[in-house]
């Protein structure tokens, strides 16, 4: 499953060591957190799959969330070296703060192409 592979990749990435990378939000929320979520899948042919993933980057400050998001984007783009990932692009990155709960977060959207899986 691509979510698990990318989670493991991020856990080992430079600049992200010690930052929890989760596939579902836990409680209590740590000081910094990356939440990965698959938001869509398209199959072009039996051997080409496009997966859309969102990475929500939480921190105690907006600046911290933006900094964490930059590190996540760098790490995700380098995941193109994984055997299961043919290519990966960051198609959007934006402030996604929840103003009701005051949770500072940035969200990065990635399109991942997988071939032969």
N, C-alpha and C positions, 0 to 999 in steps of 0.2 A: 504494500500500500504506500503510495507516494507521500502521504502525510507523515507516516512513521519514518520513512527514509529521510525526509527533509528535517523533521524534528531532531533526529540523531545527528544530522549534518550540522544544524545550528548549535546543538549542545557542545560540539567540538570546535566550533569556529573561533578564530582569534577575535578578541573584543567582546565575546558573548559568554565566555567561561563564567560559570556561577549564576547566570541568568536563567531562571526557569523557562522552559519552552514547553507549553502544554497544548493539548488538542481539545481540551475543554476547561473552562474557567473553574478554579477552585476557590474555596473560602477558608481562611482569610486570604486576600490578595497580597502577594509579596510586594516589596518596595518597587521592584522592576519585574516585568513579565512580558513574554511573547506568547501570544495565543494564535495558533495556526488553524485555519479553517478552509476546507475545500468549499468553494462557492459554485462550482459548475464543472461539467465535463462534456466535451464534444468528441465524437468518434468520427473521423473522416473516412477511414477505411478500417478494416479489421486490424491493421497493424500501425495506425497512427491515431494517437489520442492527445487531445489538448485539455489540460486541467487548469482551471482558474483557482488560485489560492489567495486568501487574504491573511496577512500577518498584522495583528493588532499589537502595538508596542506600548505598554503601560509604564508610567513612571510617576514619581511624586510631584514632578514639575513638568510644565509644557516643554521647557528646554531639554529636560532629561528624556522625555518621550521622543522628541525630534532626534536627539543624538542616538538613542537606541534604535530608532527606525533606520537611520543612516547605516548603522552597523549591520542590521538585519538585511538591508538591501544589498550591501557589499557581499555578505555571506551567501545570500540566496543566489546572486548572479554567479558566484563561483561554483555553485552546485551543478552547473552544466557539465562538470567533470564526472559526475556520478554515472554509473552504467545505465541507470534507468531514465536518465534525463538527456534528451537530445539537445534541447535549447531551453533557455529561460529568459524572460524579459519582465522588467518591472514596468507595468503599463500605467500605474498611478500611485501617487504618494501624497497623503493629505492629513491635515489635522482632523482628528475624529473624536475630540474631547466630548465626553458626556457632561453637559453643563448642568444637568439636574443633580447627578451624584458627585460632580467635581472630579471625575476620574480623567486624568490627563492621558491621552493616547494619540498615537499616529497610526494610520493604517496604510499599508503598502499592498498593492494588488499585483499579482504575478500571473503570467501565462506561461505554462510549462508544456513543452512538446515532448511526447514520449513516443518512441518508435520501436516497433517489434515486440511489444509487451502484451 
